[in-house]
């Protein structure tokens, strides 16, 4: 499980904000257990990606942009479009 995880709950669903420097393996291990929606800042480009658990695998939605607030909005919209909410 990831330590120091903060959440954006300004609108549903609540999305965990993964601390910088967290590996994708750590994200996978956390999401497999917690089934949270997570926003991950990718390195080295500083873009954001959203990650969630489908029940059998982790899905990563890339190219959410470099702005955290816009990335959160885009991630929520993509989750709605995919029927995950």
C-alpha positions in Angstrom: 0.0 0.0 0.0 1.2 3.5 -0.8 2.1 5.8 2.1 1.4 9.5 2.0 -1.4 9.3 -0.5 -3.6 12.4 -0.6 -7.0 12.5 -2.3 -8.9 15.0 -4.5 -12.5 14.7 -3.5 -13.7 18.0 -5.0 -16.1 16.0 -7.0 -16.9 12.3 -7.3 -15.1 10.0 -7.5 -12.4 10.6 -5.0 -9.0 10.2 -6.8 -5.8 9.3 -5.0 -2.8 11.5 -5.9 0.3 9.3 -6.1 3.5 10.9 -4.6 6.3 11.7 -7.1 8.8 9.0 -7.6 6.4 6.1 -7.0 7.0 3.2 -9.4 4.4 1.6 -11.6 4.9 -1.6 -9.7 4.0 0.1 -6.4 0.9 1.7 -8.1 -0.1 -1.7 -9.4 0.3 -3.4 -6.0 -1.7 -0.6 -4.3 -4.5 -0.5 -6.8 -4.9 -4.3 -6.9 -5.7 -4.2 -3.2 -7.5 -0.9 -2.7 -9.3 -0.6 -6.1 -8.9 3.2 -5.9 -8.8 5.6 -8.8 -5.2 7.0 -8.9 -3.6 10.0 -10.7 0.1 9.4 -11.4 2.6 12.0 -12.5 4.8 10.2 -15.1 8.5 10.8 -15.4 10.4 12.3 -17.0 7.9 14.3 -19.0 5.7 15.5 -16.1 2.5 14.4 -17.8 -0.3 12.8 -15.8 -1.9 9.4 -16.3 -4.9 7.9 -14.6 -5.0 4.3 -13.3 -7.8 2.1 -12.0 -8.6 -1.5 -11.4 -11.2 -3.3 -13.6 -11.5 -6.3 -11.3 -9.0 -8.3 -13.2 -6.3 -5.8 -14.4 -5.0 -2.3 -14.0 -5.9 0.1 -16.8 -3.8 3.2 -17.4 -5.2 6.2 -19.3 -2.2 8.2 -20.6 -1.9 11.7 -22.0 -4.0 13.5 -19.4 -1.7 16.5 -19.7 0.8 18.4 -17.5 -1.8 20.3 -15.4 -3.0 18.4 -12.4 -6.5 20.0 -12.2 -7.1 19.5 -15.9 -5.8 15.9 -15.7 -8.3 15.2 -12.8 -11.2 16.6 -14.9 -10.1 14.6 -18.0 -9.6 11.4 -16.0 -13.1 11.7 -14.4 -14.6 12.3 -17.9 -12.9 9.3 -19.4 -14.1 7.2 -16.5 -17.7 8.3 -17.2 -17.3 7.6 -20.9 -16.0 4.1 -20.1 -18.9 3.4 -17.7 -16.6 3.0 -14.7 -18.7 5.5 -12.6 
